[in-house]
């Protein structure tokens, strides 16, 4: 599995627990403690290869 999950919580212990569980399930995780920090993940430029792969999965050639 190559799915990505952003974990946002102000409690360190909750973030660590979710991170461990989700990584064991095969997810790639990213963590943020504050809402504004989480928004920066969405403000970054998109990886064009990730977008192409997602489009190919859902739109027939």
C-alpha positions in Angstrom: 0.0 0.0 0.0 1.4 3.4 -0.9 -1.4 5.6 0.5 -0.5 8.8 2.5 -2.1 10.1 5.6 -1.7 13.4 7.4 -2.1 13.0 11.2 -3.0 16.3 12.9 -3.4 16.4 16.7 -2.1 18.7 19.4 -1.4 15.7 21.7 2.0 14.1 21.1 0.9 10.7 22.4 -2.1 10.5 20.1 0.1 11.4 17.1 2.7 8.7 18.0 0.0 6.1 18.5 -1.7 6.8 15.2 1.6 7.0 13.4 2.6 3.5 14.7 -0.7 1.9 13.9 -1.0 3.4 10.4 2.6 2.6 9.5 2.1 -1.0 10.5 -0.9 -1.1 8.2 1.3 0.1 5.3 0.4 3.8 5.2 3.0 6.6 4.7 2.3 9.1 7.5 3.0 12.8 8.1 2.5 14.5 11.4 1.5 18.0 12.5 0.7 19.4 15.9 -1.3 22.5 14.8 -3.9 23.3 12.3 -1.8 25.9 10.5 1.1 23.4 10.2 -1.3 21.0 8.6 -2.3 23.6 6.0 1.3 23.9 4.9 1.2 20.3 3.7 -1.6 21.3 1.3 0.1 24.6 0.3 3.2 22.7 -1.1 3.4 22.1 -4.8 1.9 18.8 -5.9 4.0 15.9 -7.1 3.0 15.6 -10.7 3.8 11.9 -10.8 1.4 11.2 -7.9 -1.3 13.1 -9.7 -0.8 11.2 -13.0 -0.9 7.9 -11.2 -4.1 8.8 -9.4 -5.7 9.9 -12.7 -4.7 6.7 -14.5 -6.3 4.6 -11.7 -9.7 6.3 -12.1 -9.9 7.3 -15.8 -9.8 4.5 -18.4 -7.2 5.1 -21.1 
